[in-house]
Amino acid sequence: MPDVLKLWAQPDVDELYLIAGWRQWADAGSISSGLPDYLIEQSRAQKIGEIESNGFYLFQLPGAHHFLRPEIKLEDGYRKELRPHRNEFHYAGYHGKGMIIFLGDEPHLNIDAYADAFFGAIKTLGVKRVIVLGGVYGTVPYDRDRTISTVYSLPRMKAELERYALRFSNYEGGVSIGSYLADQAERENIEYMTLYGFVPAYDFSQSNLSIQGLRIDNDFRAWYEIMRRLNFMFELGLDLSDLARKSDELVASMDEKFAELRQKAPQLGLDDYLERLGEEYEELSFMPLDDVWARELNDILSDLED
């Protein structure tokens, strides 16, 4: 396969990190695809490279063409836009440090060649650590801190990662692209970790109601809690107030949806259902000391005002 990696800029910074996501099956809450896209837009990151799509994608597979083919947008019969598969590297600078934001389409074929191109970019750019994003749906409370699970490449990383309120995955089963690449990262001696957020989803298919379930498509709360960890880990000094606002609005929106469901379907016993979820849920909150001190100071000031 010809060289599919194309890079046309080399960031000149002392520390460079990479956040990666894919339009993929492990994309609950759009953590893998939506969060990198959000970061690119918010930071006005500049495209500095790509992995060409040749040789990595199928066009047709019976019964699965919607998941494989490029997308087209037509207007009165005219092709306004054709959206081919894309795997792009963007760069943004943060207070003297650099962030590469990669967003791609999960490949169907030649995964090892794709991995070689991905890690070729990491080594060429001099990336210090790679963070890969993903999401999985679960029956978890929507108004509580998300569980963030991790897979890491090098044993020496574990002691540090214990500081970030992460669950170390014991999963067995079909591999996501993020976990697959962790194997090569270890062989390349690259610091690499995945962050998988557990996104609320509820199944009401046994209720004989027209609504079959409820799930969060863009889990801003998970996005916010992942970025809090990365902001602290890399000391980036990012302003996360917009994500914090979106997170609060998401919870308020879910409150409204459950209030509507209570009226429409009192037989579901939603209050008991949510209470049981809360009791069974083991919350693991990320509270760095700076946040703890800030919260305690606010409590003290509030008491003085009262």
C-alpha positions as CSV (number, residue, x, y, z in Angstrom):
1,M,0.0,0.0,0.0
2,P,1.4,3.5,-0.9
3,D,2.1,6.0,1.8
4,V,-1.3,7.2,2.9
5,L,-0.1,9.6,5.7
6,K,0.1,13.2,4.6
7,L,1.3,15.8,7.1
8,W,2.1,19.4,6.0
9,A,2.8,21.2,9.3
10,Q,4.9,20.5,12.3
11,P,3.8,22.3,15.5
12,D,6.7,23.9,17.3
13,V,5.8,23.3,21.0
14,D,7.5,21.7,24.0
15,E,4.6,19.4,24.8
16,L,2.2,17.9,22.3
17,Y,-0.8,15.7,23.0
18,L,-3.3,14.0,20.8
19,I,-7.0,13.4,21.3
20,A,-8.5,10.9,18.8
21,G,-12.1,9.9,18.0
22,W,-13.8,8.0,15.2
23,R,-17.3,7.8,13.7
24,Q,-17.6,4.2,14.9
25,W,-19.8,1.7,16.6
26,A,-18.5,2.5,20.1
27,D,-19.8,6.1,19.9
28,A,-22.6,6.3,22.5
29,G,-23.3,9.8,23.4
30,S,-21.3,10.9,20.3
31,I,-18.3,10.9,22.6
32,S,-15.9,9.5,20.0
33,S,-17.2,11.6,17.0
34,G,-18.9,14.7,18.6
35,L,-16.4,15.7,21.2
36,P,-13.4,15.9,18.8
37,D,-15.6,17.9,16.4
38,Y,-16.6,20.2,19.2
39,L,-13.0,20.8,20.2
40,I,-12.0,21.5,16.6
41,E,-14.7,24.1,16.3
42,Q,-14.2,25.7,19.7
43,S,-10.4,26.0,19.4
44,R,-10.5,26.9,15.7
45,A,-8.0,24.2,15.1
46,Q,-6.2,24.1,11.8
47,K,-6.0,21.0,9.6
48,I,-2.4,19.9,9.4
49,G,-2.7,16.4,7.9
50,E,-4.7,13.4,7.0
51,I,-4.8,9.6,6.4
52,E,-6.0,9.1,2.8
53,S,-9.0,6.8,2.6
54,N,-7.7,4.6,-0.2
55,G,-7.8,0.9,0.7
56,F,-9.5,1.2,4.1
57,Y,-13.3,1.2,3.2
58,L,-15.9,-1.0,1.7
59,F,-18.6,0.4,-0.5
60,Q,-21.1,-2.4,-0.2
61,L,-22.0,-5.2,2.1
62,P,-25.5,-6.8,2.0
63,G,-27.6,-5.5,4.8
64,A,-25.1,-2.9,6.1
65,H,-24.8,-0.3,3.3
66,H,-25.9,2.5,5.5
67,F,-22.9,2.0,7.7
68,L,-20.4,1.8,4.9
69,R,-21.1,4.2,2.1
70,P,-20.1,7.9,1.8
71,E,-23.0,10.2,2.2
72,I,-24.5,12.6,-0.4
73,K,-26.6,15.7,-0.1
74,L,-29.0,16.4,-3.0
75,E,-31.1,19.5,-3.7
76,D,-33.6,19.3,-6.5
77,G,-31.6,16.5,-8.1
78,Y,-28.3,18.3,-7.9
79,R,-25.4,17.1,-5.9
80,K,-24.7,19.8,-3.3
81,E,-22.2,17.8,-1.3
82,L,-20.5,14.4,-1.3
83,R,-19.1,13.5,2.1
84,P,-16.3,10.9,1.6
85,H,-14.5,9.1,4.4
86,R,-12.2,11.4,6.2
87,N,-9.3,10.9,8.7
88,E,-7.9,14.3,9.6
89,F,-5.4,15.8,12.0
90,H,-6.0,19.3,13.4
91,Y,-3.8,21.4,15.6
92,A,-4.6,23.9,18.3
93,G,-2.3,25.7,20.8
94,Y,-3.1,26.1,24.5
95,H,-0.9,28.3,26.7
96,G,2.4,27.1,25.2
97,K,1.3,23.5,24.8
98,G,-0.2,21.8,21.7
99,M,-3.1,19.6,21.0
100,I,-3.6,17.4,17.9
101,I,-7.3,16.6,17.5
102,F,-7.8,13.6,15.2
103,L,-11.2,12.7,13.9
104,G,-11.7,9.8,11.5
105,D,-14.0,7.1,10.1
106,E,-13.4,3.7,11.6
107,P,-11.7,1.6,8.8
108,H,-13.3,-1.6,7.4
109,L,-10.2,-3.1,5.9
110,N,-6.4,-3.1,6.3
111,I,-6.5,-2.1,10.0
112,D,-2.7,-2.8,10.4
113,A,-1.8,-0.4,7.6
114,Y,-4.2,2.1,9.0
115,A,-2.6,1.7,12.5
116,D,0.9,2.2,10.9
117,A,-0.2,5.5,9.4
118,F,-1.9,6.6,12.6
119,F,1.2,5.9,14.8
120,G,3.5,7.2,12.0
121,A,1.8,10.6,12.5
122,I,2.2,10.3,16.3
123,K,6.0,9.6,16.0
124,T,6.6,12.2,13.3
125,L,4.8,14.9,15.3
126,G,6.4,13.9,18.6
127,V,3.2,13.4,20.5
128,K,3.8,12.8,24.2
129,R,0.5,11.0,25.0
130,V,-2.5,9.8,23.0
131,I,-6.1,9.9,24.4
132,V,-8.7,7.9,22.5
133,L,-12.4,8.6,23.1
134,G,-15.3,6.2,23.0
135,G,-18.8,5.7,24.5
136,V,-21.0,2.8,25.5
137,Y,-24.7,2.9,26.5
138,G,-25.7,1.6,30.0
139,T,-28.6,1.8,32.4
140,V,-27.1,4.5,34.6
141,P,-28.5,7.6,36.3
142,Y,-28.6,10.6,34.0
143,D,-28.1,13.1,36.8
144,R,-25.0,11.6,38.3
145,D,-21.3,11.7,37.4
146,R,-20.5,9.5,34.5
147,T,-18.4,6.3,34.9
148,I,-15.3,6.7,32.8
149,S,-13.5,3.5,31.9
150,T,-9.9,3.3,30.6
151,V,-7.5,0.9,28.8
152,Y,-3.9,1.9,28.8
153,S,-0.8,0.8,26.9
154,L,2.1,0.8,29.3
155,P,2.1,-0.7,32.8
156,R,4.0,2.3,34.2
157,M,1.0,4.5,33.5
158,K,-1.4,2.9,36.0
159,A,-0.2,4.6,39.1
160,E,-0.8,8.0,37.5
161,L,-4.1,7.1,36.1
162,E,-5.5,6.1,39.5
163,R,-5.5,9.9,40.3
164,Y,-8.2,10.6,37.6
165,A,-11.2,8.7,39.0
166,L,-11.2,6.1,36.2
167,R,-12.3,2.5,36.2
168,F,-9.8,0.0,34.8
169,S,-11.7,-2.1,32.2
170,N,-12.0,-5.8,32.6
171,Y,-14.1,-6.2,29.4
172,E,-13.9,-9.3,27.2
173,G,-15.5,-9.4,23.8
174,G,-15.4,-7.7,20.4
175,V,-12.7,-5.0,20.2
176,S,-13.2,-1.4,19.4
177,I,-10.7,0.5,17.3
178,G,-9.4,2.3,20.4
179,S,-8.6,-0.9,22.3
180,Y,-7.2,-2.5,19.2
181,L,-4.7,0.3,18.7
182,A,-3.6,0.0,22.4
183,D,-1.8,-3.2,21.5
184,Q,0.4,-1.5,18.8
185,A,0.9,1.5,21.1
186,E,2.5,-0.8,23.7
187,R,4.8,-2.3,21.0
188,E,5.8,1.2,19.9
189,N,6.3,2.2,23.6
190,I,3.8,5.0,23.2
191,E,1.8,6.4,26.1
192,Y,-1.7,5.7,25.0
193,M,-5.0,5.5,26.9
194,T,-8.7,5.2,26.0
195,L,-11.5,7.0,27.9
196,Y,-14.9,5.3,27.5
197,G,-17.9,7.1,29.0
198,F,-21.0,5.2,30.1
199,V,-24.0,7.0,28.6
200,P,-27.5,6.7,30.0
201,A,-30.0,4.7,28.0
202,Y,-33.3,3.2,29.2
203,D,-35.3,0.3,27.7
204,F,-39.1,0.5,28.0
205,S,-39.8,-2.0,25.2
206,Q,-41.6,-4.3,27.7
207,S,-44.1,-1.6,28.7
208,N,-46.4,-1.9,25.6
209,L,-46.0,1.9,25.1
210,S,-45.3,3.6,21.8
211,I,-42.0,4.8,23.3
212,Q,-39.5,1.9,23.2
213,G,-36.7,3.6,25.1
214,L,-34.8,6.8,25.9
215,R,-31.2,7.5,25.4
216,I,-28.8,10.5,25.2
217,D,-27.5,11.1,21.7
218,N,-25.0,13.9,22.6
219,D,-23.9,13.3,26.2
220,F,-22.5,16.7,27.1
221,R,-22.1,15.7,30.7
222,A,-19.8,12.9,29.6
223,W,-17.9,15.3,27.3
224,Y,-17.5,17.7,30.2
225,E,-16.3,15.2,32.7
226,I,-13.8,13.7,30.2
227,M,-12.4,17.2,29.4
228,R,-12.1,18.0,33.1
229,R,-9.8,15.1,33.5
230,L,-7.7,16.0,30.4
231,N,-7.6,19.6,31.3
232,F,-6.1,18.6,34.7
233,M,-3.9,15.9,33.3
234,F,-2.2,18.1,30.7
235,E,-2.5,21.4,32.6
236,L,-4.1,23.1,29.5
237,G,-6.0,25.8,31.3
238,L,-9.1,25.4,29.1
239,D,-12.3,27.3,29.7
240,L,-14.9,24.5,30.1
241,S,-17.8,26.8,31.0
242,D,-19.6,26.2,27.8
243,L,-19.5,22.4,28.3
244,A,-20.5,22.9,31.9
245,R,-23.6,24.9,30.8
246,K,-24.5,22.2,28.1
247,S,-24.1,19.5,30.8
248,D,-26.6,21.3,33.1
249,E,-29.0,21.9,30.3
250,L,-28.8,18.2,29.4
251,V,-29.8,17.2,32.9
252,A,-32.7,19.7,32.9
253,S,-33.9,18.4,29.6
254,M,-33.8,14.8,30.9
255,D,-35.8,16.0,34.0
256,E,-38.5,17.3,31.7
257,K,-38.6,14.1,29.6
258,F,-39.0,12.0,32.7
259,A,-41.7,14.3,34.0
260,E,-43.6,13.9,30.7
261,L,-43.2,10.1,31.0
262,R,-44.5,10.1,34.5
263,Q,-47.7,11.7,33.3
264,K,-48.1,9.6,30.2
265,A,-47.2,6.2,31.8
266,P,-47.6,6.2,35.6
267,Q,-47.6,2.4,35.4
268,L,-43.8,2.5,34.7
269,G,-43.1,3.5,38.3
270,L,-40.3,5.8,37.2
271,D,-39.6,7.3,40.6
272,D,-39.0,3.8,42.0
273,Y,-37.0,2.9,38.9
274,L,-34.7,5.9,39.1
275,E,-34.3,5.5,42.9
276,R,-33.2,1.9,42.4
277,L,-30.7,3.0,39.7
278,G,-29.3,5.5,42.0
279,E,-28.9,3.0,44.9
280,E,-27.2,0.5,42.6
281,Y,-24.9,3.0,41.0
282,E,-21.4,3.3,42.3
283,E,-20.4,6.9,41.5
284,L,-16.7,7.7,41.0
285,S,-16.4,11.5,40.9
286,F,-13.3,13.3,39.7
287,M,-12.5,16.0,42.4
288,P,-8.9,17.3,42.1
289,L,-7.7,19.3,45.1
290,D,-8.1,22.6,43.4
291,D,-11.8,21.9,42.8
292,V,-12.3,20.7,46.4
293,W,-10.8,23.9,47.8
294,A,-12.8,26.0,45.4
295,R,-16.0,24.2,46.4
296,E,-15.3,24.5,50.2
297,L,-14.5,28.2,49.7
298,N,-17.8,28.8,48.0
299,D,-19.6,27.0,50.8
300,I,-17.8,29.2,53.4
301,L,-18.7,32.4,51.5
302,S,-22.3,31.2,51.1
303,D,-22.5,30.6,54.9
304,L,-21.1,34.1,55.6
305,E,-23.7,35.7,53.3
306,D,-26.5,33.8,55.0
